[in-house]
């Protein structure tokens, strides 16, 4: 465990180097899974049961699935949860609920979502199951994605904020803890700014207020790196960037590539990249007074931890929690982060 802690510290201190290496590998079009697999094996060696990848625990919703690689049929099977729809400006937004209790937690997903597919992906499935143990957890497909109505263009943060409002109204949630994961962070920030009376607390996981490197934000992601995302997505070469916890023994490269192309086309990823370039909610941060918790993995290669720290510093009074590990958003890889999220939700709900 001391060796693993030392590794986490080294990763945190050398995040710029690691991010640059990851970007170079993506630009070169090299599949990142061997690098990610090595890190996963190292984490498994030093992290014990809590650090194991889901290849050793992957299963169907009922827990009866035999151990083995997930097939495309497994990953596209309709989930058992009841799919409900919210009407938002005439656009249907698909959402599901899990768990119950006095805490209402509304989760805005990352770059691409599809409830029937992502809820079978071990990182998302296991994270949502863990969050459902905290309280009533609601997750949705943003407009233009998954089971929600399609759109001609990728919506910006204002439209995404309306998605949150529509889902909360449809689910009968008057006031909730908002969780924005990765790209879901800026819309959650926008919602907290627009509707502070509907927000008990704000949790941001692996996220940022703005994405692109610019003069007043030199720590951002260079545009030329973002421009490589569509090709990397369609070729299925972004495993270790976005899904480092999924080993090839759980989902092989061909299946992961097929799933990626079912969820989003290269053109839709290009539109998302352009939306990334236009997103900047930094001016909103000083005005947000709701309790805020920013969670970021030390070795996150998709959104380097320096961007998470800058996000937390932009709020008047936000807590920053650094989770040990190299994941992007799989909270089950950090029991400490999950416990901090639980206590945060309980504290703001009591307050």
Secondary structure, DSSP 8 states (H G I E B T S, - for coil): -HHHHHHHHHHHHTHHHHHHHHHHHHHHT---HHHHHHHHHHHHHHH-GGG--GGGT---TTS---SS---HHHHHS--SS--EEEEETTEEEEEEEE--SS-EEEEE--S---HHHHTTSHHHHHHHHHHHTTSEEEEE--TTSTTS---SS---HHHHHHHHHHHHHHTT-SSEEEEEETTHHHHHHHHHHH-GGGEEEEEEES--SB-B-BTTBTTSB-HHHHTTHHHHHHHT--HHHH-TT--TTTS-HHHHHHHHHHH--HHHHHHHHHHHHH-B-HHHHTT--SEEEEEEETT-SSS-HHHHHHHHHHSSSEEEEEE-SS-SS-GGG-HHHHHHHHHHHHHHHH-
